[in-house]
Amino acid sequence: MRGITVCMPSPAACLKEVAKQISDRDNSVRNAALNCVVQAYNIVGEKVYKMVGNISDKDMSLLEERIKRSSRKTITKPKSEFNSTLTMTAQISPQKENSSLNRNSFNGHNNSDHHEQQQEDDLEEEESLPPVTLPQIIQEPPKEVEGPFKLDPQFMRELDNIKLQHNKPKLLEFDLDFLKEDVKIPSVSDVKAITTAVTPPKPIVLSEAMTRLNISMNKTPSPKANDATLERLIKQMASQHITTALATMAQLQEIIPQPRGNSLIDYEDDFMISLTDQLKYLQTQDPTVDNNISKIYRNLLTLIDTFYHNKTLGSRVSVPVIKEMMNAMISLLVEEKLVGVPNGDAYVRVINLLCVKIIERSDHTNTICALVKLINECISNDHSPRHVDLVMKCLWRVIKLMPNWGDDIDYDSVLLEVHYFLKKFPSSWWKTKDIDTPLRTVKTILHSSVKIKGGTIMLHLGKIPNTSESEVESYILRILKSLRITEIHQLPHPKPEIQRKPLSRANHNMLTEIFQKIGSKDETKEGLNLLYDFMQQHPEADIEPFLKKSSKFFQDYIRNGLKEIEDSRKTAKSTIVEKVGDRAQESDYTALNTDSSKSAEYWKKKLYMWNDMFENIKTGKKTTSATE
């Protein structure tokens, strides 16, 4: 036994805190405090009164009474294995009794009989309480769950061992040293030098103009909006579990017609790729054996129809995705897998209609390029003649629609794809074959392009490397010659060099302002008209420094615009001359019929008026009526 040393931090401090609990209302707390002090008294004796400090008279009387009673009790030890008992009786020494009496007289206790009786009643009540024994808490082992919902313990241990890895985001670093630099205030001369710069405008202005005018077909796509629900549904649509795929298609079937379906515009490629993957998987299944296979075919075809029925969707499907989808649909027709199922003819009609809808609703340039790529791939991989024939039918459908598409087609990309086809399978290669229908089909695309664009089709060969070695250029020239299209002579030819004079500062500033207007979306036409007038007034001016650093496409755009302005003004002048002649003739007849005796002064004024009229015609100004 350690004795009183267990009281921490010191016996005196500990017993003072214990003695405070003697006045607690709870009998259990009060008994525990009294028993603790009594045990300390049995060890240290009278020192315990100093350790407990000053307490109330009532608490002191309870403590002394408890000490007296404990000294009269006999402490017995439990029996040993040999049933031997040892009894120890504690005798109350006269010294302890005298010291107790002295302490009572020292503290001035004058307890009445009633007070002593109340204390005895409290003590009897406390002693009558049975000792409280707390039951031992035994933690039962967890019961193992049996049956279908039983957890795999190995899997649960693996889950517990998984540690999450938190990747710290990479923060962008910016060079802020310029904030420490001194701010240089430009002088008046520096401002003038910047305003009247002698160098041509930077080419970036022209590039920005092309972007604002939407001339370039290679537009920067808008950032993709993240939709976790759509992404999950699109992935599940390609699932090989038929139940999952059918449920997902049913959900998308409900979403696409709703306004939320427009969110699918950012996932068009993913959507079509998922459908194509499902079609490729279904090629390995037999729809005549399992009815669910024909059911998923029906839902898949319906979903494609719903997708293209939404007019906002379909225009962003890329060339490779269109090629794979068309190849999968044509393969269904070639293999005739759905002919043996109930209503097999209806499936064939639906697939044909969907092929037409994909051609009409997808981006026109991407559709043409995808089909040319597909026929190139079919010939390279020795596909069946029926497969090649169906691809050619799709191309003939495209050729029929090309006049309606007009300028919506990026002819640069189309001619480049045709160039790749003719480079891989030139005309000399087809001479060794029995049938050259694919070659004639692809060349018909060139023929339609020439009929639509005329001689300006030669401006769309920029993407083809070494056009002189390309069969495309020579074939286009032959078509132009056979169609007797005069526009070919209007193509830019090298002109004899004219002695150019350096631009004056005023002319340079004027050209700068004109090109800034051309680069503005709202002032493009005005800028082109001003540039045409400037070149008519200053034929010696050289605008090449303003164009040579820009793209060839933008140079052609400006030249074509100037050509259109020139043609329109020539047409307007000829019309005005005809109208003026007619009106002058009418006025002559009117004058002769109404009054044949006009004076010489009248005819002199008429002559001056006609001279002014023809001068205005030469300068391009509007004329007034000859009868005024």
Secondary structure, 3 states (H helix, E strand, C coil): CCHHHHCCCCHHHHHHHHHHHHHCCCHHHHHHHHHHHHHHHHHHCCHHHHHHCCCCHHHHHHHHHHHHHHHHCEEECCCCCCCCCCEEECCCCHHHHHHHHHHHHHHCCCCCHHHHHHHHHHHHHHHHCCCCCCCCCCCCCCCCCCCCCCCCHHHHHHHHHCCCCCCCCCCCCCCCHHHHCCCCCCCHHHHHHHHCCCCCCCHHHHHHHHHHHCCCCCCCCCCCCCCHHHHHHHHHHCCCCHHHHHHHHHHHHHHCCCHHHHHHHHHHHHHHHHHHHHHHHHCCCCCCCCHHHHHHHHHHHHHHHHHHHCCCCCCCCCHHHHHHHHHHHHHHHHHCCCCCCCCHHHHHHHHHHHHHHHHHHCCHHHHHHHHHHHHHHHHHCCCCHHHHHHHHHHHHHHHHHHHHHHHHCCHHHHHHHHHHHHHHCCHHHHCCCCCCHHHHHHHHHHHHHHHHHHHHHHHHCCCCCCHHHCHHHHHHHHHHHHHCCHHHHHCCCCCCCCCCCCCCHHHHHHHHHHHHHHHCCCCHHHHHHHHHHHHHHCCCCCCHHHHCCCCHHHHHHHHHHHHHHHHHHHHHHHHHHHHHHHHHHHHHHHHHHHCCCCCHHHHHHHHHHHHHHHHHHHHCCCCCCCCC
